[in-house]
């Protein structure tokens, strides 16, 4: 029996040594060899474009057009009433002549004021044009200039309601321009 217990003891020692050897190999196998890391390149941040000056210039144009729209409504209403007076058979020829002269003067001033708005918008668009960072805004301003031209043509034709709608579309285009500046 002694021989049996020595054999078992020897066998257990061999198994124990084998298990310890396997365990140490397992530790070395699961251990990761880390390489020293170099500096990871940081992504270059997207530069923020400061467009506050340009946005303020567009805001000034919006203010100009909205001030004009406030006055325009009263003027257009007065022109339409005066045209109705001209068509009235009870109005004398002398009064009609005065109304026509005054309407022509007011209409010319109206067209001139719309032209002045257009000139201001066009000047601003020309400032934006050479700057490649303002390409989108330049195009939007160009559409606003086109809308101002359309409003001017409608006013010359005496189509005052459509002129007002065109002026409102002009403000919308300017608002789109300033909104596009906030997104960059």
C-alpha positions in Angstrom: 0.0 0.0 0.0 2.9 2.2 0.6 4.0 1.7 -2.9 0.5 2.6 -4.0 0.5 5.9 -2.0 3.9 6.8 -3.3 2.7 6.3 -6.8 -0.3 8.4 -6.2 1.7 11.0 -4.5 4.2 11.1 -7.4 1.3 11.2 -9.8 -0.3 14.1 -8.0 2.9 16.0 -7.9 3.4 15.5 -11.6 -0.1 16.7 -12.3 0.4 19.6 -10.0 3.6 20.6 -11.7 1.9 20.2 -15.1 -1.0 22.3 -14.0 1.3 25.0 -12.7 3.2 24.9 -15.9 0.0 25.2 -18.0 -1.3 28.0 -15.8 1.9 30.0 -16.2 1.8 29.4 -19.9 -1.8 30.5 -20.0 -0.9 33.7 -18.1 1.8 34.5 -20.6 -0.4 33.7 -23.5 -3.2 36.0 -22.4 -0.9 38.8 -21.5 -0.9 41.4 -24.2 2.2 42.9 -25.5 1.5 46.5 -25.8 3.6 48.6 -28.1 4.3 52.1 -27.1 1.8 54.3 -28.8 2.9 57.4 -30.7 0.9 60.5 -30.6 -2.4 59.9 -32.3 -3.1 62.6 -34.8 -5.9 64.8 -33.7 -8.5 65.6 -36.3 -8.2 69.1 -37.5 -11.2 71.1 -36.3 -13.4 72.6 -38.9 -12.7 76.3 -38.8 -15.6 78.4 -37.7 -16.2 81.2 -40.1 -17.1 84.5 -38.4 -19.7 86.1 -40.6 -21.1 88.6 -38.1 -20.1 91.6 -40.2 -21.7 90.2 -43.3 -24.8 89.0 -41.3 -25.1 92.6 -39.9 -25.0 94.0 -43.5 -27.8 91.6 -44.6 -29.7 92.5 -41.5 -29.4 96.2 -42.4 -30.9 95.4 -45.8 -33.8 93.5 -44.2 -34.4 96.5 -42.0 -34.4 98.8 -45.1 -36.9 96.7 -47.0 -39.2 96.2 -44.0 -39.3 99.9 -43.3 -40.1 100.5 -46.9 -42.8 97.8 -46.8 -44.4 99.6 -43.9 -44.7 102.8 -45.9 -45.4 101.0 -49.2 -48.7 99.7 -48.0 -50.0 103.2 -47.3 -48.7 104.5 -50.6 -50.1 101.7 -52.7 -53.4 102.0 -51.0 -53.4 105.8 -51.7 -52.5 105.2 -55.4 -55.3 102.7 -55.8 -57.8 105.1 -54.2 -56.6 107.9 -56.5 -56.9 105.7 -59.6 -60.5 104.9 -58.5 -61.1 108.7 -58.3 -59.7 109.2 -61.8 -62.2 106.6 -63.1 -65.1 108.2 -61.3 -67.3 110.1 -63.8 -68.2 112.8 -61.2 -64.5 113.9 -60.9 -63.9 117.0 -63.0 -61.2 117.1 -65.6 -59.1 119.6 -63.7 -59.1 117.4 -60.6 -58.4 114.3 -62.6 -55.3 116.1 -64.1 -54.1 116.9 -60.7 -54.6 113.4 -59.4 -52.8 111.9 -62.5 -49.9 114.3 -62.0 -49.6 113.5 -58.3 -50.0 109.7 -58.9 -47.3 109.9 -61.5 -45.0 111.7 -59.1 -45.7 109.2 -56.3 -45.4 106.2 -58.6 -42.0 107.5 -59.9 -40.8 108.0 -56.3 -42.0 104.5 -55.5 -40.1 103.0 -58.4 -37.0 105.1 -57.5 -37.1 103.9 -53.9 -37.4 100.2 -55.0 -34.5 100.8 -57.3 -32.5 102.2 -54.4 -33.2 99.0 -52.4 -32.1 97.0 -55.4 -28.9 99.1 -55.7 -28.1 98.5 -52.0 -28.7 94.7 -52.4 -26.6 94.6 -55.5 -23.7 96.4 -53.9 -23.8 94.0 -51.0 -23.9 91.0 -53.3 -20.8 92.4 -55.2 -19.0 92.5 -51.8 -19.8 88.9 -51.2 -18.9 87.6 -54.7 -15.1 87.5 -54.5 -15.1 85.6 -51.2 -15.3 81.9 -51.8 -16.6 81.3 -48.3 -19.6 83.4 -49.1 -20.6 81.7 -52.3 -23.9 80.4 -51.0 -24.8 83.8 -49.5 -23.8 85.6 -52.7 -26.2 83.4 -54.7 -29.0 84.0 -52.2 -28.4 87.7 -52.4 -28.4 87.5 -56.2 -31.9 86.0 -56.0 -32.9 88.9 -53.7 -31.6 91.4 -56.3 -33.7 89.6 -59.0 -36.7 89.9 -56.7 -36.1 93.6 -56.2 -35.9 94.0 -60.0 -39.2 92.2 -60.4 -40.8 94.4 -57.7 -39.6 97.5 -59.6 -41.1 96.2 -62.9 -44.4 95.4 -61.2 -44.5 98.9 -59.6 -43.9 100.5 -63.0 -46.8 98.5 -64.4 -49.0 99.7 -61.6 -49.5 96.2 -60.2 -49.2 97.3 -56.6 -50.6 94.2 -54.9 -48.1 92.0 -56.7 -45.3 94.5 -56.0 -46.0 94.1 -52.3 -45.9 90.3 -52.6 -42.6 90.5 -54.4 -41.2 92.8 -51.7 -42.2 90.3 -49.1 -40.5 87.5 -51.1 -37.5 89.8 -51.2 -37.4 89.8 -47.4 -37.8 86.1 -47.3 -34.7 85.7 -49.6 -32.7 88.0 -47.4 -33.8 86.0 -44.3 -32.7 82.8 -46.1 -29.3 84.5 -46.7 -28.8 85.4 -43.0 -30.0 81.9 -41.9 -27.5 80.3 -44.2 -24.8 82.3 -42.4 -25.7 80.8 -39.0 -25.3 77.3 -40.2 -21.6 77.7 -41.0 
